[in-house]
Amino acid sequence: MAPALAKKKARGHVVIIGGGAGGASVAHHLKKNAKKIDVTLIEPNATYTSCFFSNHFIGGFRSLNSLQHNYDGLKKIGVKVAHVLASDIDSAKKIVTLQEGQTLSYDKLVLSPGIEINYKAIEGYSEDVAKVMPHAWVTGAQAKNLRRQLLDMKDGGVVVISVPGNPYRCPSAPYERATLIAHYLKHYKPASKLIILDSKSLFPQMELFEEAWSSEYKDYVEWIPGDKHGGVVKVIANEMGIVTRNGDKMKADVVNIIPPQRASSIAVRAGCTDGDWCPITPDSFASKLVEDIFVLGDAATARNMPKSASSANSQAQIVANAIAAQLTGGKKFPPRYRNTCWSLLSTNNAIKSGASYTAGKEMVEQRTSFISEVKEDKGVRAENFKESLKWYDEITGDMFAKG
Ligand SMILES: Cc1cc2nc3c(=O)[nH]c(=O)nc-3n(C[C@H](O)[C@H](O)[C@H](O)COP(=O)(O)OP(=O)(O)OC[C@H]3O[C@@H](n4cnc5c(N)ncnc54)[C@H](O)[C@@H]3O)c2cc1C
């Protein structure tokens, strides 16, 4: 018994909670670079539906099916995948409890459980109300619901999107969504209109989105900044009503509430959260609060690095390297992170922005950045779109060890 245990300890067992952009990528990179480490991925869903590019689906540019991926590639390279929810973590004993009651011990634990909607942040909003006023900020079912409501809406209808304050998953995605819904309205329901009730008065790639709204979607999009109304604080589902902080009341035909968010509750149960998110050390994404736990993706606080799939995938490579170095004594490389955000504005017309990052003493720090220009050539925008499709195939190929 003792020698077998010693052998297991020598190569180590890594448990990863969450099979999305962060967790699936860690699983792949760990198995690729340190084959002898046992890797178990805990993810309740047998099919992952990416939030990234879900706006393309909502706007009618892509099928939902094209956003869905399975875990066969990861299983093939030796990752043990358990389709079950992790329900608790005992970080002192280094044990994960699964929903069915089974337990798993770990040497290193990786948390990439993404976000949870903070239903309490908006009065009247709840999981049930989200069926009527979808957020479409987590699962495929929510995106499907929003798309269906847009298809069913009468011409002449009003769509409202409410946008939360920072930080939240994918900072530019509400504006891409608004743009692609406006594209749909312009082509299929031209008497309709979309109103964005933003909690903020500034947002990413603002000049670029505003350029598209004034040139391509004039009369379809109205963006109302937070300093005019204070953000959405209440919904009245049976009236399709929205109430803002300063008391304005509005009714709409389709209401897309994007509420404030926080790290998924398993991160709270692990003791890794400080407030809504998980503080991490910038050189490896190790939890600042709990030993032998790494937190990456949307659940982590990486300050300047946006909560995106691109960020999560980049962080995953550093996490995998750090864990492999700790368990096998291999080399730990200096951390270099990067992120690119793509936003589709209309057919063959995409913009991008991004940055590279390094580990500062306390935080991830930005080194270089780039952003599309206003009044850019159509050819450049078409090239961006092509690059974005390639990016989607590459990141999902990397997450799920395809090919
Ligand atoms: C509309 C929209 C558009 C977006 N567009 C882009 C884009 O163009 N580019 C980009 O880079 N990013 C984009 N994003 C952001 C991107 O989807 C997220 O940042 C990314 O998915 C975060 O990865 P993650 O691993 O933290 O979380 P996720 O990918 O959400 O994965 C988390 C996984 O953890 C699982 N999980 C949760 N709790 C548990 C538990 N207790 N036990 C086991 N498993 C659990 C969940 O089932 C889920 O599969 C977009 C997001 C939205 C909403």
The ligand as a Gaussian input file, in Angstrom:
#p B3LYP/6-31G(d) Opt

LIG

0 1
 C      -22.345000      36.858000     -25.293000
 C      -20.921000      36.529000     -24.990000
 C      -19.969000      36.667000     -25.995000
 C      -18.641000      36.389000     -25.720000
 N      -17.719000      36.543000     -26.713000
 C      -16.415000      36.294000     -26.483000
 C      -15.457000      36.448000     -27.515000
 O      -15.771000      36.791000     -28.661000
 N      -14.160000      36.197000     -27.216000
 C      -13.767000      35.787000     -25.971000
 O      -12.568000      35.560000     -25.778000
 N      -14.663000      35.618000     -24.964000
 C      -15.970000      35.864000     -25.185000
 N      -16.893000      35.685000     -24.181000
 C      -16.453000      35.354000     -22.815000
 C      -16.183000      33.861000     -22.602000
 O      -17.304000      33.077000     -22.928000
 C      -15.803000      33.610000     -21.152000
 O      -14.919000      34.617000     -20.716000
 C      -15.117000      32.245000     -20.988000
 O      -16.010000      31.232000     -21.357000
 C      -14.606000      32.073000     -19.566000
 O      -14.058000      30.810000     -19.389000
 P      -14.217000      30.061000     -17.978000
 O      -13.445000      28.809000     -18.085000
 O      -13.946000      31.018000     -16.887000
 O      -15.780000      29.777000     -17.898000
 P      -16.702000      28.862000     -18.840000
 O      -16.161000      28.781000     -20.217000
 O      -18.083000      29.365000     -18.660000
 O      -16.581000      27.433000     -18.206000
 C      -17.011000      27.187000     -16.894000
 C      -17.458000      25.740000     -16.792000
 O      -17.506000      25.384000     -15.407000
 C      -18.588000      24.523000     -15.212000
 N      -18.929000      24.556000     -13.781000
 C      -19.440000      25.577000     -13.052000
 N      -19.615000      25.204000     -11.776000
 C      -19.188000      23.925000     -11.688000
 C      -19.128000      22.972000     -10.621000
 N      -19.562000      23.258000      -9.396000
 N      -18.647000      21.728000     -10.896000
 C      -18.213000      21.414000     -12.139000
 N      -18.262000      22.271000     -13.185000
 C      -18.740000      23.502000     -12.957000
 C      -19.672000      25.045000     -16.139000
 O      -20.603000      24.041000     -16.478000
 C      -18.851000      25.514000     -17.356000
 O      -18.807000      24.550000     -18.386000
 C      -18.250000      35.957000     -24.424000
 C      -19.216000      35.800000     -23.425000
 C      -20.543000      36.096000     -23.706000
 C      -21.559000      35.934000     -22.628000

